[in-house]
Amino acid sequence: AYEVTPSTIRYNVKKIVEAGSIDHKGGNGRANKITKNIAKIIGQYIRKNNTISVHKIANKLEARNIRVSYRTICKYMKS
């Protein structure tokens, strides 16, 4: 069967008392470069011209003072 160490039990009890849950808190890690606002702009470009290249999207964003690499846009579109 499963053997749970006393330290694991203490840790989880403390977590429940402090946070109300043992769920992962989240929020750690790097923030996304493409925000919801930028994603909306990219979507508009694609709706206007669905054959537009990621290089052209990056250039159009650059013209709006939004610096995003074409590689980042490509990764975003694949996800």
C-alpha positions in Angstrom: 0.0 0.0 0.0 1.0 3.7 0.0 3.2 5.0 2.7 2.9 8.7 3.4 5.6 10.3 5.5 4.6 12.5 8.5 6.4 15.5 6.9 4.1 15.2 3.8 1.0 15.1 6.0 2.3 18.2 7.9 3.1 20.0 4.7 -0.4 19.4 3.2 -2.2 20.3 6.4 -0.3 23.6 6.6 -1.1 24.2 2.9 -4.9 23.6 3.6 -4.8 25.9 6.6 -3.0 28.7 4.7 -4.5 28.4 1.2 -7.7 26.5 1.8 -6.6 23.8 -0.7 -3.8 21.5 -1.6 -4.0 22.5 -5.3 -1.0 23.8 -7.1 -0.9 27.6 -6.7 0.3 28.4 -10.2 1.7 31.7 -11.4 5.3 30.5 -11.6 7.1 30.4 -14.8 7.7 32.8 -17.6 4.8 35.1 -18.7 3.6 34.7 -22.3 4.9 37.3 -24.8 1.6 37.1 -26.8 -1.1 38.7 -24.6 -4.8 38.4 -25.2 -4.7 41.8 -26.9 -1.8 40.8 -29.3 -3.6 37.5 -30.0 -6.7 39.5 -31.0 -4.6 41.7 -33.4 -3.0 38.6 -34.9 -6.5 37.0 -35.4 -7.7 40.2 -37.2 -4.7 40.1 -39.6 -5.4 36.5 -40.4 -9.1 37.0 -40.9 -8.3 39.9 -43.4 -5.7 37.8 -45.2 -5.5 34.1 -44.4 -2.4 33.7 -46.5 -0.3 36.3 -44.6 3.1 35.1 -43.5 4.4 35.2 -39.9 7.1 37.6 -41.1 4.5 40.0 -42.4 2.5 39.7 -39.1 5.7 40.4 -37.1 6.4 43.5 -39.3 2.8 44.8 -38.9 3.1 44.4 -35.1 6.5 46.1 -35.2 4.8 49.1 -37.0 2.5 49.3 -34.0 5.5 49.3 -31.6 4.7 45.7 -30.5 8.0 43.7 -30.7 7.3 40.0 -31.2 9.6 37.6 -33.1 8.2 35.8 -36.1 9.3 32.6 -34.4 7.1 33.4 -31.3 4.2 34.1 -33.6 4.8 30.8 -35.4 4.8 28.9 -32.0 1.7 30.7 -30.9 -0.2 29.8 -34.1 0.8 26.1 -33.8 -0.6 25.9 -30.2 
